[in-house]
């Protein structure tokens, strides 16, 4: 990683982290309130938003997730994008 990243990179990564945090909290809540219809709806809404944001990130900056959840371009490009802990 030799060149600085644009502010939009950090903004998108922060938004992904915030949405995923909400998903963790909703998961914990739903573990003890499995019949809360409104919370399930919120969970599904945030799950869709998380998926959309991660797709946007990968289109702009490269793979974000491993174990088959993100595709690689050709040539193998897992080592070309900055990892979240490198920024």
N, C-alpha and C positions, 0 to 999 in steps of 0.2 A: 504494500500500500504506500505508494510514493506521492500521490497527488491528493490534495484536500478534497473532501466530499462536500457537496452542496448542502445548504441548510435543509432542503427538502428531504434529503436522505434521513437526517436526524429526526425531522418532524414525523415522517412516515413510520420510522422505527419506534418512536415514542407512542404513536397512536396504536400500533400493533400491540405494544406492551400493555397499554392501558386497557384495550379491549380484552386481551387475554387475561388480565387481572380480574376484570369483571366476570369472565367465564369461570375462573377458579372460585371466586366468591359465590357465584350462583350455584356452582356444583356443590360446594359445601352446604349451602342453604338447602338445596334440593335433596341432599342426602338425609336430611332430618324432616323435610316437608315435601315428600314426593308427590303429593296431590295438589300442590299449589299451581293451579292452571296458569295464572298470570306470570309467575316466576318461570315456568316452563316456556311460555311465549317469549319472555325476555331472553332466556338462555338461547333459544333458537334464533332470535334476531341477532344477538351478539355473535353467535357461531357463524352465521352468514356473513356478518360484517368482518369478522376475523379472516375468514376464507378469502373474501374479496380483497382486503388489504394486503394479505400475504401474496396473492396472485399479482397485485399491482407492484409490490416490492420486487418480486422475482422478475417481472417483465422489465423493470427499470435497472435493477442492481445485481441480479443473479440469484442463484439458489439460496434459500433460507433454511430449509428443513431437509433432514436426511431420512434414510430408511424408506425410500420410495415415495415420500410425500412431495418431493420436488424433482422435476426432471432436470437432466443436464443437457446442455447444448453440445455441439461438436466443435472443437475437441472438448474433452472433459473439462468442465469449467468450475469445479468446486473450489479450486485454489485461486481463482481470479478475482472474486468479489471479496471485499473486506468482511470479516466475521464480526458479529455484534460486539464481541469483547475487544476488538481491535480499534474501535472508534471511541 
